Amino acid sequence: MPAVTHTSADFDVIVLGAGASGLFCAFTAAQRGRRVLVLERANKIGKKILMSGGGRCNFTNQMVEPNNFLSRNPHFCKSALQRYNQWEFISLVEQHGIAYEERKHSQLFCQDSAKQIVAMLEDECIQAGVEIRTQCELERLEALNETGNAARYRLHLQQSGRPQKLTCTTVVVATGALSVPTLGGSGIGYQLAEQFGLKLIPRQAGLVPFMFSDTMKPLCERLSGLALDIEVSCNGQSFSEAMLFTHRGISGPAILQISNYWAPGDEISIDLLPGIDALEWLLQAKREQPRSRLKTLLGKRLAKGLVSELQQLWWPQQDDTALAEFSDRLLSDIGQRLNAWCLKPSGTEGYRTAEVTLGGVDTDDVSSKTMEAKHQAGLYFIGEVLDVTGHLGGFNFQWAWSSGYTAGQFV
C-alpha cells in the first residue's frame, strides 16, 4: 500500500499551551501571516498569569540580566532576551493602556489586575487571526516525515471529550512544567521531548517554601504569619528580602529565591540582623546598658514573639539575667547565631505551591537562536518547559515573552 502524501496542513503552526509563552508565540507567528492554532487543556487561557503576583501579575523587571536565570547552560537565554527585551514588553503594555507600578527590586506589576495582561495577549491573538481552543487534551503527536510546507505532524486529541485529528507543519511546545498542577501544570512537554530524542535535565520544585520535621516545625507553627527582613544564604548564593513563618515552615521572597539553590540535606543560613555585626552590638550593649535584659534589647529590633522563641533555643537559663552577667563567650555564641542561624529544612512544599520548575528540556538540544529542536525539524520548545528558570521578580514572565517571540519569528 503506497504511503499517503499530505500536501497541505490544517494549520501552519499549532501551539500547545495557552499560557504566557504560548500566546505570545502564537500572535507573533500570526502577525507574519502564519495560520496558527493554540490548544489549551484547561477551560480558559492564562490561568497561571491570572494567579501571579497576588492577582496583579509581576509581568517583567526593569533590570533583566542573564545572571537572573538558572540553567545548565547559562548562555542559552542571552539570544532570546536580546531579541525581545523588557522595554519592548513594557511598550506593549503601555500601548494597551495598562497602568502599572514599580515595586522594590525594579519589579513591575499591574496596578489593577492580572486579567489585563491576559486580555492584552488575547486581543493581540484576535487581531492577528489566531484560533484558540480550550479543553483540548493531547493524546499523541505523530511525525509524518514530510518536508517543506506539507503537513509534518498529526495531533490526536480530545476536545471536550470528542476525538479529533489535526495536521500542521510546525508544533510549538509551550505546555509549562510541573509547578502548581491545579493551574494546568503537567509533564506532557517532557514526554514530547523524550519522544523525539531530546534529553531532559532532572526536575525539581523551584521558588518554593521550606518545611521542617524537627523542633523547628512547632516553632514555625507558633510564629505563623510573622514576617521579617533577613538575608539568607546557601551554596554560595545570598538574598536579602522578607521571610515569612508558616504553619509548615518558612516562606517569603527571600526563602523562595534561595530554594532554587538548595538541595536535600543542605543547610541554609539566616541573618536575622542583616547589616549589623550582632556580636559587636551585644558587647557594646553590655558595656553601655549592663542592667538591660537581652530579650528587651533584641525586642527593639525583632518581634517579641521571635525573641521569646530564640531565648528558649539559645539562652533558656538567663531569662531575667542582666547583660552584665552574660559571659562574653555566651554573647559571642548568640551574636554568631543571630547573624547565621543555621537550619536544615526537611524538604520543600513541592510542586503544589512551587512557582516554577527547575530543570527541564536540555537546552543543548534546542537552538538558542530559534527555539527549534536541533534534530527534529518543525518542533519548538519555549517557556518553562525548557531548562531555564528565572529568579523571583518578573524574570520568568520575561523569559516567556522573549522565548515566545523568538520562536514566533521562525515557526
N, C-alpha and C positions, 0 to 999 in steps of 0.2 A: 504494500500500500504506500503510495508516494507521500512524502512529508507535506503538510499543509503550510503554504506560504502566506504570511499575514502582510498584506501590502499597506495597510493603514491601521492606526491605533485609535481606540476610542478617545484617548487624550494624549497630548504630548507629555504631560507631567502629572503624576499622581503623588501627592504629598501625604504621608502617613502621620497624622497628628496635627490637631488644630490648636497648638499651644503657641508660645511666643515665636520660636524659630520657624515653625511650620507655616504659620500665617504670613510671616514676613517674607519667607522664601516664595510663597505662593503668589503674592501680589507683585513681587519683584520680577518673577518669571513672566507673569501675565502681562505686565507692562511692556515686555519685549515681544508680545504677540503670541506667546505660548498658550495653548489650551490646557488649563490647569484645573485639577480636581483635588480637593482636600477631603480626606476621610478621617473622621474622629470617632473613637469608640464610645466616648461619653455622650450624654444627652444634650450638652451645649459646649460651645467653644471657650477656650481661655480660662478654664476653671482655676488653674494654679495662679494665673495672673490676678484673678478676682480676689483670691485669698492673701495675696502677697502684701507685705508692708502694713499689716493690720488693716487691710482693705484700702490702702492708699497707694500701693504699688511703688516701690523704690526702683523706678524704671531705668536709671543709669547712675553714673557717678561722674563728677567733673574731672576727676583725676584718675583716668584709666591707664594703667601701665601693664606690660606683660607680666611683671612680677606680682600682680594681683591674682594670678591664676596658677593652679597646680596642675601638672601634667607630667607624665613620664618623659615627654619631650617638651621642655619649657619654651622652645622656639616656635612650636606649631601655631599658636594663637596669633602670632605677630602679623602675618599677612592679612588675615580677615579683619583684625582690629584696625589696621591701616586703611583697608579698602572701605570700611564703613565705620566711622568713629562716633564717639558720644555726642559731638557737636552736631553731626548730621541728624542723629535721632532727636536731639533737643529741638532742632529746627522743625522736624516733622511734628513734634508735639505742639510747638507754637503755631504751626500752620493750621492745626485743628482746633486752635483756641483753648487748649487745655492749660489751666492755671496750675503752676507747680511751685514748690518751695525747696530751698536748700536747707538741709539739716547738717548736723556735725559730720565731720569727715567727708565733706563735699557730696553727701548723698542727696539725690533729687527724688522727691515724692510728689504725687498729685495732691493738690490742695483739697480736692473734693473726693474723688473716688477712683479706684482701680477700674471700675466699669468704663471710664472714659478711654483708657488705653485699649481695652478690648473693642470698644465701639470704633475707635480710630483704625485699628487693624481690620475690622470687619468692613468698614467703609472703604478703605483702600482696596480690599479684595473685591467688593461690589463694583467699584469704579473701574477696576481692571478686568472685570468679567470672570473672576474666579468662581467656580462652583464649590460649595461646601456641603457635605453630607455628614450628619451626626448618627450616632448609634450604629456605627459600622465596625464589625469585628472581623479583622483579617484572619483567615484560616490558613491560607497558603499563598506563597509568592513563587511563581514559576518563571524561569528564564526560558525564552523561546529561541535563543540562538540566532536572532535576526540582527541585521546591521542597518545603518543609515536611518531613514525616517520610518522604517517599518516597526511594527509592534515588537518590542524586545521582551516585554514582561506581561504575564497574565496574573491577575489577582483573583483569588477565590475568597469571597467574603460573605458575611451575613449582615444584611441591613434590616434592622428591626425584626430579626428572626427569619427574613427571607433570603435564600441563597442568591448570590449574584456572581457574575464573572465580568471582569473589565480588563482591557488591554491598554498598554501605554508604552511609550518609548523610554521614559525615564521615571525612576522611583526615588523619592526623597524620604529617608527615614528620619522623622522628627518626632519620635514616639516618647521622648523624655526618658526617664530612668525609673528606679525602684522607689524613690522617695515619695512619701505621702500617697499610698495606694488609693486612699479614698478620693483623691482628686484626679485619678486616672493614671497614676504611675504604674508602669509594668516593665517586664523584661523582654518584651517581644522584639525590641530593636537589637538586643544582644543575640537573640535566636536567629534573626535575619543575617546579622554579621557572620555568625558561625556557619550558617547555611552556605554562604558564598565565600568562605575561606578566610575571613578577616579574623585576626587574633583579638583576644579580649584581655584587658588589664583587670586583675581582681577588683571587685567592687566592695564598697562598704559605705555605711551611712556617714554623711558629712554635714557640717553646720548643725550639730545635734547636741541636746543636753546630755550631761553625765548622770549616772546613777551610782549609788553606793550600797554595799551589803554589810559593812562593818558598823562601828559605833557612829560613823558619820550619818547614817541614814536617819536615826531618830533625831539627831541634832538638826539635820536639814528640815525634817518634819516640823520641829518646834519653831524654826526660823522661817518657815514657808511664807513667801510674799515679801521678804526683806530684800532690798536691792542696795548695792553699794558699788562705788567705783574702785576697781582694782587693776593690777597688772598681773596677767597670768602667763606662765612660760612652760614650754615643753619642747624637748628635742631641738633646742636652739632657736625657737620662734617665740615671740612675745607679743601680746596685745594688751592695750590699755583701754578699757571700756567698762561698762557696768556688768556686774554679776548678780544673779537672782537666785535665792534659795527657793527650792520647790519641795513638794511632798516626796519626790523621788530622789532628789539630789540637788544639782546646781545647773543653772541655765543663764540666759542673758547674753548679750552680744559678745562679750569677751570670751565666754565659755564656748559659744558656738564657733567662734573663729579658731580657737586653739584645738577644737575637736578634730579639725582637718589634719592636724599634725600628730595626733595621739594614736597609739596602737595599744591593744590589750596588754596589760601588765605594766605599762608606763605610769610613772608618777607625774603629776602636774604640780607646779609651784605657784602659790598665790601670794602676791604682795598686797597686804591689806592697807598699807600706808604708802602708796606709790609717791616717790619724790621726797620721802622723809627717811633719814637714817634712824630707824627706830631705837637702836641701842644708844646712840648719841643723845637722842631726845629723852630717853628714860633716865640716863645717867645725869643729864642736866637737870631734869625734874627732881631727881633725888637730892641734888645739891641745893636747888633753889626752893623746892617745896617739900621738905623732908617729912612733914606731917600728913601729906596727902595720901589718899588710898590709890592704889594702882587702877582699880576699876573706875574711880572718879576721874582720873587723868585720861584714861582711854575713852571714857564716855564723852569727852569733848570732841573726839574725832571719829568714833564708831558708835553705832547704835547700841543702846544699853542691853538689849537682848543678846546681841552678838558678844558683847563684853562678858556677860554672865556665863555664856557657854564657853568662851575661851578661858575664863577663870577656872571653871571646873576641869578643863583639859590641862592647863599649864601651871596654875598656882593654887590648887584647891585648898591648901592648908593655910594660905595667907589672906583670907577674906578680909579681915579687919586690921591687917598689918600695915603700918605706916611705911612709906617708901624708904625712909631712913633705915628700916630694919631689914630690907631686902639686900641680900648679898649681891655684889656686882656680877658674880657668876650667874645667879638666877636671872637677874635683869638682862644679862647678855643672852641667855638662852631664850627668854621671852622676846627680846628685841629681834633676834635672828628669825624666830618663828613668825613674828608679825610681818617681816619683810619676805619671808619664804616659808609659807605654810604648805608643807608637802603632803599631798593627798593622793591616794591611789584609787581611782574610780573602778568599780566592778565591771562597768560596761557603759554603753550609751543607751538611749531610749530607742535606737534603731530606726528603721525606715518609716515607722509610723509617724514620727514627728520630725524626721530629718528634712532640712530644706533642700538638700542636694544629695547626689550620689557620687562618691569618689570613684575614680577608675572608669572603665567602660571600653568602648571600641578603641583599639590601639591606633594611635594617630600615625604610626609608621606605615599603616596600610591605607591611608587616606591622603589625598593631595591637599596640602595646606593652601594652595592657590585656588582650588575649585571646589573642594569638599567631596570630590568623586573618589570612590574606591579605586585604588591603583590597578587592581587586577580584575575588575568587574565593571565593564562599560555601562553607563547609564544608571548606576546605583550610587546614591549620595547619602552622607550622614552629617547631620547638623545638630547643634544644641547640646543638651545634657547627655545624650546617649554616647557622645564621644568622651574620651579621657581628657577632658578639660573642665576644671572646676574653679569658679571664682570665689574670692573672699566674700564675706557678707558686705552689703553696701551698694547693691545695684550692678555688680560686676557680672553676675550670672545672666541677668537680662541683657546686658550689653553684649555678652558672648552670643546669646540667642539672636539678637538683631544682626550682629556682624557676620556670624556664620550663615544665617538665613539669607542675608543679602548676597553674600559671596556665592553660595550655591545658586541663588536665583539668577545670577549673571551668566551661568554656564549650562544650566539644565536645558 
